[in-house]
Amino acid sequence: MSSLRARLALSAYRFGGIAVYPFIGPYLAVRAAKGKEDSSRRLERSGYASANRPQGPLIWFHAASVGETSAVIPLIREIRRRDIHVILTTGTITSAKVAHQRLGDEVIHQYVPLDLKPAIKRFLDYWQPDCAIFAESEIWPTTIMELGRKRIPQILVNARMSDRSFARWSRHPSLAEALFENLALVVAQSDLDAERFRDLGALQVLKSGNLKVDTDAPSYDAPTLAGYMKQVGDRKTWAAVSTFEGEEGAAATVHSMLKEHNGQLTIIVPRHPERCDTIEAMLVEQGLKVARRTRNDILSPDVDVFLGDTIGEMGLYLRMTEVAFMGKSLFNEGGQNPLEPAMLGCAILTGGHVQNFRDSYQLLARRGSARMVRDTEMLARGVHYLLTNDTARRGMIDAGFAAVHEMRGALAATVKGLEPYINPLSVKARLMPKTMANG
C-alpha cells in the first residue's frame, strides 16, 4: 500500500472521512475516464448496496484485481459447496468481468467500498458478513479497524508481504501491531511471508503455498486459437507478456536483432492494454508491422508483432508460443506471476526483479524451467537459444510441468486452516429451512 494511500486511510478512520471525502468524486471520475471504474455502479464504492443480502451465513471475499480474483475462485467454490453465501468485492472492471465469467450467480458481486469510515460502516451494516477473507496483500487500515470493532473475524489468504511493504510497515511497528493483531488468521504463501506477518504483529499465521498453483489454466477460445495458428504457419513465435513501460521497447529490439535469423513472430501483451496505442506508435516508428487483437488483424507473414491488447485472453496468447518472457522484471521491481506460462507449456525467461514471486521463481529455476536475464542483449540471446534448440526448450517446458505439480496443495491447506471459521457457518446454513437458505 502506498504511503499516500495509508495516510488517507488512517486520516479517514480518525476523522470519519471528513478530510478526504471532498476528493472522492474527482478520484472516481479520473478512474472512470481511464476505464478502471464502472460509473454506473459508483455508489457501491461509497458502501451503498446494489443487491439484496441473502438470508443466512455470509462471507465477504475481497480480491483487488484479476490475479487475486482468479486465485480465490477455487476457494470460493469450496465455501459455496458448504451452503455459505459469498459476496465478492473487487477493485477493477476487469476483475469484475472475470468474476462474472467464472462464478456467475454463485456469488454476489459488488465493487469494494473505499477505505473510508462512512463507506465501510455503511457496507458492513448492510451486508453483516459473518467473516471477511481478503486475498494476498490487501491491508486497509479503516476496514481492518471497523471489522475489529464489530468483532467480525478477518482472514488474509494467499498472503504475501513484499520487501518494500515490509520495510514500510517495519518503520511504524506500533501502527503495524495495532492493525495486524486484528487479523484472526493469516494464511501465507511462503515461510518468509509468514515470518514477516508474525514480526508485524499477526497472532495466528500458517503457511499454505500459493493458491494460484491450484487454479485452472487460463481458458481460451479454441476456434480463435486454431485460426491464429493457421495464420502463423511454420513461423517461430515468442511472447513478452504482462509487460511494463520499457519492456515493450526491449521486446522490439529483440525482435529486430533476431528477425534475420529466425523470421519469428513476436507477441507482446502489456499488463495495461490502455497503453497499446502508444506502444503501437513506438513499434511502427521502429519500422515494425503491427497486428492487434482488437482489430482482428490477420497475422500475415510480414507482420512483426502481434499486440495482445485485450484482457482475459492470456490463455490464448500463451498457447500461441512455447517461449515466454514475464514482464515487470527487467526495468521494474516485483515481477509477474510465472505459474500460468508454466502450466501452459512455456519455457520462461524473466528479468532479475521478481521479489513479489520469489518462491515461485526460485523453485522454477531450481527445476530448470525458468532462466533470468540481466538486460535486453541477454534476453535476445535467451530467446534465440530457445527458438533454435528444441531439446533445451522441451526440457524447460517439462520442468515447468513438474514444478507446478510439486507446488500444488495450497487450496487444501487453506481450507483446513479456515475450518474453525467456516464449519460453524456451514452447520448453521444447513440447519436453515431451504426457503430461507436460498433467499
C-alpha positions as CSV (number, residue, x, y, z in Angstrom):
1,M,0.0,0.0,0.0
2,S,1.4,3.4,-0.9
3,S,2.3,5.8,1.8
4,L,-0.2,8.3,0.4
5,R,-3.0,5.8,0.5
6,A,-2.0,4.8,4.0
7,R,-2.2,8.4,5.2
8,L,-5.6,8.9,3.6
9,A,-6.9,5.7,5.0
10,L,-5.7,6.5,8.5
11,S,-7.0,10.1,8.4
12,A,-10.3,8.7,7.2
13,Y,-10.5,6.4,10.2
14,R,-9.6,9.0,12.7
15,F,-11.8,11.8,11.3
16,G,-14.7,9.8,9.9
17,G,-13.7,10.5,6.3
18,I,-14.3,14.3,6.6
19,A,-10.8,15.2,5.5
20,V,-10.8,13.1,2.3
21,Y,-14.4,12.9,1.2
22,P,-14.2,16.0,-1.0
23,F,-11.7,14.2,-3.2
24,I,-13.7,11.0,-3.7
25,G,-15.7,12.4,-6.7
26,P,-12.7,13.6,-8.7
27,Y,-10.8,10.4,-7.8
28,L,-13.5,8.1,-9.1
29,A,-14.1,10.3,-12.2
30,V,-10.4,10.0,-13.1
31,R,-10.5,6.3,-12.7
32,A,-13.7,6.1,-14.8
33,A,-12.1,8.1,-17.5
34,K,-9.2,5.6,-17.6
35,G,-11.7,2.7,-17.8
36,K,-10.9,1.4,-14.3
37,E,-14.2,2.4,-12.7
38,D,-17.8,1.5,-13.6
39,S,-19.5,4.8,-13.4
40,S,-23.0,3.2,-13.4
41,R,-22.1,1.4,-10.1
42,R,-20.1,4.2,-8.5
43,L,-22.3,4.3,-5.4
44,E,-21.0,0.8,-4.4
45,R,-17.6,2.5,-3.8
46,S,-19.3,4.5,-1.1
47,G,-20.8,1.4,0.5
48,Y,-24.3,1.6,-1.0
49,A,-25.5,-1.9,-1.9
50,S,-27.0,-2.7,-5.4
51,A,-28.2,-6.2,-4.5
52,N,-30.2,-7.8,-1.7
53,R,-28.5,-9.6,1.1
54,P,-29.5,-13.3,1.2
55,Q,-30.6,-14.8,4.5
56,G,-28.2,-17.0,6.3
57,P,-24.4,-17.0,6.8
58,L,-22.4,-14.8,4.5
59,I,-18.7,-14.5,3.9
60,W,-17.2,-11.4,2.4
61,F,-14.3,-12.1,0.0
62,H,-12.2,-9.3,-1.4
63,A,-9.8,-9.6,-4.3
64,A,-8.3,-6.5,-5.7
65,S,-7.6,-7.4,-9.3
66,V,-7.6,-10.2,-11.9
67,G,-4.8,-12.2,-10.4
68,E,-6.2,-12.2,-6.9
69,T,-9.7,-12.9,-8.2
70,S,-8.5,-15.9,-10.2
71,A,-6.6,-17.2,-7.2
72,V,-9.5,-17.2,-4.8
73,I,-12.1,-18.6,-7.1
74,P,-11.4,-22.3,-6.2
75,L,-11.6,-21.3,-2.5
76,I,-14.9,-19.5,-3.1
77,R,-16.3,-22.6,-4.7
78,E,-15.3,-24.7,-1.7
79,I,-17.2,-22.2,0.5
80,R,-20.2,-22.3,-1.7
81,R,-20.3,-26.1,-1.6
82,R,-20.8,-25.7,2.2
83,D,-24.0,-23.7,1.5
84,I,-22.5,-20.5,2.7
85,H,-23.4,-17.3,0.8
86,V,-20.5,-15.2,-0.6
87,I,-20.3,-11.6,-1.5
88,L,-17.2,-10.9,-3.6
89,T,-15.8,-7.4,-3.9
90,T,-13.2,-6.4,-6.5
91,G,-11.5,-3.1,-7.3
92,T,-11.4,-3.1,-11.1
93,I,-13.8,-3.6,-14.0
94,T,-11.6,-6.4,-15.4
95,S,-11.7,-8.4,-12.2
96,A,-15.4,-7.9,-12.1
97,K,-15.7,-9.4,-15.6
98,V,-13.5,-12.4,-14.6
99,A,-15.7,-13.0,-11.5
100,H,-18.9,-12.9,-13.6
101,Q,-17.4,-15.2,-16.3
102,R,-16.2,-17.8,-13.9
103,L,-18.6,-17.6,-11.0
104,G,-21.8,-16.2,-12.5
105,D,-24.6,-16.3,-9.9
106,E,-22.6,-18.3,-7.4
107,V,-21.7,-15.1,-5.7
108,I,-22.9,-11.6,-5.2
109,H,-20.5,-9.1,-6.8
110,Q,-20.0,-5.6,-5.5
111,Y,-17.2,-3.1,-6.1
112,V,-15.1,-2.7,-2.9
113,P,-16.0,0.3,-0.8
114,L,-13.4,3.0,-0.4
115,D,-11.3,2.6,2.8
116,L,-13.2,5.5,4.5
117,K,-15.1,5.0,7.7
118,P,-18.6,6.1,6.4
119,A,-18.3,3.9,3.4
120,I,-17.0,0.8,5.3
121,K,-19.6,1.3,8.1
122,R,-22.4,1.5,5.5
123,F,-21.2,-1.6,3.7
124,L,-20.8,-3.7,6.9
125,D,-24.1,-2.5,8.4
126,Y,-26.0,-3.7,5.3
127,W,-24.2,-6.9,4.5
128,Q,-23.4,-8.0,8.0
129,P,-20.8,-10.6,7.0
130,D,-20.0,-13.4,9.4
131,C,-16.4,-13.4,8.3
132,A,-14.2,-11.4,5.9
133,I,-11.5,-13.0,3.8
134,F,-9.0,-10.9,1.9
135,A,-6.5,-12.0,-0.8
136,E,-2.8,-11.6,-0.9
137,S,-1.7,-8.1,0.3
138,E,-4.9,-6.2,0.8
139,I,-4.2,-4.3,4.1
140,W,-6.7,-1.4,4.5
141,P,-6.5,0.3,7.9
142,T,-10.0,1.6,8.2
143,T,-11.5,-1.6,7.0
144,I,-9.5,-3.6,9.4
145,M,-10.4,-1.4,12.4
146,E,-14.1,-1.4,11.6
147,L,-14.2,-5.1,11.2
148,G,-12.3,-5.4,14.5
149,R,-14.8,-3.0,16.2
150,K,-17.7,-5.2,15.0
151,R,-15.8,-8.4,16.1
152,I,-16.1,-9.9,12.6
153,P,-13.3,-12.4,12.1
154,Q,-10.9,-11.2,9.3
155,I,-8.6,-13.5,7.5
156,L,-5.8,-12.9,4.9
157,V,-5.3,-15.8,2.5
158,N,-2.6,-16.4,-0.1
159,A,-0.9,-13.7,1.9
160,R,2.3,-12.1,0.8
161,M,4.5,-9.3,2.1
162,S,6.8,-7.7,-0.4
163,D,10.2,-6.4,0.6
164,R,9.1,-2.8,0.1
165,S,5.8,-3.2,2.1
166,F,7.7,-5.0,5.0
167,A,10.2,-2.2,5.2
168,R,7.5,0.4,5.3
169,W,5.5,-1.3,8.0
170,S,8.6,-2.0,10.0
171,R,9.2,1.7,10.3
172,H,6.0,2.0,12.2
173,P,5.9,-1.1,14.5
174,S,3.2,0.3,16.8
175,L,0.8,1.0,14.0
176,A,1.6,-2.3,12.3
177,E,0.9,-4.2,15.5
178,A,-2.4,-2.3,16.2
179,L,-3.6,-3.3,12.7
180,F,-2.2,-6.8,12.2
181,E,-3.3,-8.1,15.6
182,N,-6.9,-7.7,14.4
183,L,-6.4,-10.5,11.9
184,A,-7.8,-13.7,13.2
185,L,-5.7,-15.7,10.8
186,V,-3.0,-15.1,8.1
187,V,-2.5,-17.9,5.6
188,A,0.8,-17.1,4.0
189,Q,2.3,-18.2,0.7
190,S,5.8,-18.8,2.0
191,D,7.8,-19.2,5.1
192,L,9.3,-15.8,4.6
193,D,5.9,-14.2,4.2
194,A,4.7,-16.0,7.4
195,E,7.7,-14.7,9.3
196,R,7.1,-11.2,8.2
197,F,3.4,-11.2,9.2
198,R,4.4,-12.6,12.7
199,D,7.0,-9.9,13.1
200,L,4.4,-7.2,12.3
201,G,2.0,-8.4,14.9
202,A,-0.2,-11.1,13.4
203,L,-1.1,-13.6,16.1
204,Q,-2.1,-16.7,14.2
205,V,-0.1,-17.5,11.0
206,L,0.2,-20.6,8.9
207,K,1.8,-21.4,5.5
208,S,-0.1,-22.8,2.6
209,G,1.8,-22.2,-0.6
210,N,0.4,-20.3,-3.5
211,L,-3.3,-20.6,-4.3
212,K,-2.6,-19.7,-7.9
213,V,-1.0,-23.1,-8.5
214,D,-4.3,-24.8,-7.6
215,T,-6.3,-22.7,-10.1
216,D,-7.2,-24.0,-13.6
217,A,-5.0,-22.9,-16.5
218,P,-6.4,-19.8,-18.2
219,S,-9.2,-20.5,-20.6
220,Y,-9.2,-19.8,-24.4
221,D,-11.4,-19.9,-27.4
222,A,-10.4,-23.0,-29.4
223,P,-11.6,-21.8,-32.9
224,T,-9.8,-18.4,-32.4
225,L,-6.5,-20.1,-31.4
226,A,-6.8,-22.5,-34.4
227,G,-7.3,-19.6,-36.7
228,Y,-4.3,-17.7,-35.5
229,M,-2.1,-20.8,-35.6
230,K,-3.1,-21.4,-39.2
231,Q,-2.0,-17.8,-40.0
232,V,1.3,-18.2,-38.1
233,G,2.1,-21.4,-40.0
234,D,5.7,-22.5,-39.7
235,R,7.0,-19.3,-38.1
236,K,8.6,-19.4,-34.8
237,T,7.0,-17.4,-32.0
238,W,7.9,-16.0,-28.6
239,A,5.9,-13.8,-26.2
240,A,6.6,-10.9,-23.9
241,V,3.6,-10.8,-21.5
242,S,2.5,-8.7,-18.6
243,T,5.0,-6.1,-19.8
244,F,5.5,-2.6,-18.3
245,E,7.0,0.6,-19.7
246,G,10.3,0.0,-21.3
247,E,9.9,-3.8,-21.8
248,E,7.9,-3.4,-25.0
249,G,10.8,-1.5,-26.4
250,A,13.2,-4.2,-25.3
251,A,11.0,-6.8,-27.0
252,A,11.1,-4.8,-30.2
253,T,14.8,-4.6,-30.0
254,V,15.0,-8.4,-29.5
255,H,12.7,-8.9,-32.5
256,S,14.9,-6.7,-34.7
257,M,18.1,-8.5,-33.6
258,L,16.7,-11.9,-34.3
259,K,14.4,-11.4,-37.3
260,E,17.1,-12.1,-39.9
261,H,18.0,-15.4,-38.2
262,N,14.6,-16.7,-37.1
263,G,11.9,-14.7,-39.0
264,Q,9.9,-15.0,-35.8
265,L,6.5,-13.5,-34.8
266,T,6.8,-11.6,-31.6
267,I,3.7,-11.4,-29.3
268,I,3.6,-8.5,-26.9
269,V,0.9,-8.5,-24.2
270,P,1.1,-5.3,-22.0
271,R,-0.1,-5.5,-18.4
272,H,-2.2,-2.4,-19.1
273,P,-3.9,-2.6,-22.5
274,E,-4.8,1.1,-22.4
275,R,-1.1,1.8,-23.3
276,C,-1.4,-0.1,-26.6
277,D,-1.9,2.9,-28.8
278,T,1.4,4.4,-27.5
279,I,3.1,1.0,-27.8
280,E,2.0,0.5,-31.4
281,A,3.2,4.0,-32.3
282,M,6.6,3.2,-30.9
283,L,6.8,-0.1,-32.7
284,V,5.7,1.4,-36.1
285,E,8.3,4.2,-35.6
286,Q,10.9,1.4,-35.4
287,G,9.8,0.1,-38.8
288,L,7.8,-2.9,-37.4
289,K,4.5,-4.0,-38.8
290,V,1.9,-4.5,-36.0
291,A,-1.3,-6.6,-35.9
292,R,-3.7,-6.0,-33.0
293,R,-6.1,-8.5,-31.4
294,T,-8.9,-5.9,-31.0
295,R,-8.8,-5.1,-34.8
296,N,-8.8,-8.8,-35.7
297,D,-5.8,-8.1,-37.9
298,I,-4.5,-11.0,-40.0
299,L,-1.1,-12.4,-38.9
300,S,0.3,-12.3,-42.4
301,P,3.9,-13.4,-43.0
302,D,5.1,-9.7,-43.0
303,V,3.6,-9.0,-39.5
304,D,6.4,-8.5,-37.0
305,V,4.5,-8.0,-33.8
306,F,1.1,-9.3,-32.6
307,L,-0.1,-6.8,-30.0
308,G,-2.4,-8.5,-27.4
309,D,-4.5,-5.5,-26.4
310,T,-7.3,-7.4,-24.6
311,I,-7.8,-8.6,-21.1
312,G,-8.7,-12.1,-20.0
313,E,-7.1,-13.8,-23.0
314,M,-3.7,-14.8,-21.6
315,G,-4.7,-18.4,-22.2
316,L,-4.9,-17.6,-25.9
317,Y,-1.6,-15.7,-26.2
318,L,0.4,-18.2,-24.1
319,R,-0.9,-21.1,-26.2
320,M,0.5,-19.5,-29.3
321,T,4.1,-19.9,-28.2
322,E,6.5,-22.1,-26.2
323,V,8.8,-19.2,-25.1
324,A,7.5,-16.5,-22.7
325,F,9.3,-13.5,-21.1
326,M,7.5,-12.3,-18.0
327,G,7.3,-8.6,-17.5
328,K,7.7,-6.1,-14.7
329,S,11.1,-7.8,-14.1
330,L,13.6,-6.2,-16.5
331,F,13.3,-2.5,-15.5
332,N,10.6,-2.6,-12.8
333,E,10.5,-4.2,-9.4
334,G,8.3,-7.1,-8.4
335,G,7.9,-9.4,-11.4
336,Q,4.8,-11.1,-12.7
337,N,3.2,-14.5,-11.9
338,P,5.1,-17.2,-13.8
339,L,2.7,-20.0,-12.9
340,E,0.4,-19.6,-15.9
341,P,3.1,-19.9,-18.5
342,A,4.5,-22.9,-16.7
343,M,1.0,-24.5,-16.7
344,L,0.6,-23.9,-20.4
345,G,3.9,-25.3,-21.6
346,C,6.2,-22.4,-21.9
347,A,9.9,-22.1,-21.3
348,I,10.2,-19.0,-19.1
349,L,12.6,-16.0,-19.2
350,T,12.5,-13.2,-16.7
351,G,14.4,-10.2,-15.6
352,G,16.0,-10.2,-12.1
353,H,13.4,-8.1,-10.3
354,V,11.0,-10.8,-9.2
355,Q,10.6,-10.1,-5.5
356,N,6.8,-10.5,-5.4
357,F,7.1,-14.0,-6.7
358,R,10.4,-15.0,-5.3
359,D,9.5,-18.5,-4.1
360,S,7.8,-19.5,-7.4
361,Y,10.7,-18.3,-9.5
362,Q,13.3,-20.0,-7.2
363,L,11.5,-23.4,-7.5
364,L,11.1,-22.9,-11.3
365,A,14.7,-22.0,-11.6
366,R,15.9,-25.0,-9.5
367,R,13.8,-27.3,-11.6
368,G,15.3,-25.7,-14.7
369,S,12.1,-24.2,-16.2
370,A,12.9,-20.5,-15.8
371,R,16.0,-18.5,-16.6
372,M,16.9,-15.0,-15.6
373,V,18.3,-12.4,-17.9
374,R,20.1,-9.2,-16.9
375,D,19.4,-6.9,-19.9
376,T,18.0,-6.7,-23.4
377,E,21.0,-8.3,-25.1
378,M,20.9,-11.3,-22.7
379,L,17.1,-11.6,-23.4
380,A,17.8,-11.7,-27.1
381,R,20.4,-14.5,-26.6
382,G,17.9,-16.4,-24.5
383,V,15.1,-16.1,-27.0
384,H,17.3,-17.1,-29.8
385,Y,18.7,-20.1,-27.9
386,L,15.2,-21.4,-27.1
387,L,13.8,-20.8,-30.5
388,T,16.6,-22.8,-32.2
389,N,17.2,-25.5,-29.6
390,D,14.2,-27.9,-29.4
391,T,15.7,-30.1,-26.8
392,A,16.5,-27.3,-24.4
393,R,13.1,-25.7,-24.9
394,R,11.3,-29.0,-24.3
395,G,13.3,-29.7,-21.2
396,M,12.3,-26.4,-19.7
397,I,8.7,-27.0,-20.5
398,D,8.7,-30.4,-18.9
399,A,10.5,-29.0,-15.9
400,G,7.7,-26.4,-15.6
401,F,5.0,-29.0,-15.5
402,A,6.9,-30.9,-12.8
403,A,7.4,-27.7,-10.7
404,V,3.7,-26.8,-10.9
405,H,2.8,-30.3,-9.8
406,E,5.2,-30.1,-6.9
407,M,3.7,-26.7,-5.7
408,R,0.1,-27.8,-5.6
409,G,-1.7,-28.3,-2.3
410,A,-2.3,-24.7,-1.2
411,L,-6.1,-24.9,-1.6
412,A,-6.3,-27.9,0.7
413,A,-4.0,-26.3,3.3
414,T,-6.0,-23.1,3.2
415,V,-9.4,-24.8,3.6
416,K,-8.0,-26.8,6.6
417,G,-6.9,-23.5,8.2
418,L,-10.3,-21.9,7.6
419,E,-12.3,-24.8,9.1
420,P,-12.7,-23.3,12.6
421,Y,-14.4,-20.3,10.9
422,I,-16.4,-21.9,8.1
423,N,-17.6,-25.1,9.7
424,P,-19.9,-23.4,12.2
425,L,-21.3,-21.3,9.4
426,S,-21.9,-24.4,7.2
427,V,-23.7,-26.1,10.0
428,K,-25.9,-23.0,10.6
429,A,-26.6,-22.8,6.8
430,R,-27.7,-26.5,6.6
431,L,-30.0,-26.2,9.6
432,M,-31.9,-23.3,8.0
433,P,-35.1,-24.0,6.1
434,K,-34.4,-24.3,2.4
435,T,-36.6,-21.4,1.5
436,M,-34.6,-19.2,3.8
437,A,-31.2,-20.5,2.8
438,N,-32.0,-19.7,-0.9
439,G,-33.4,-16.3,-0.1
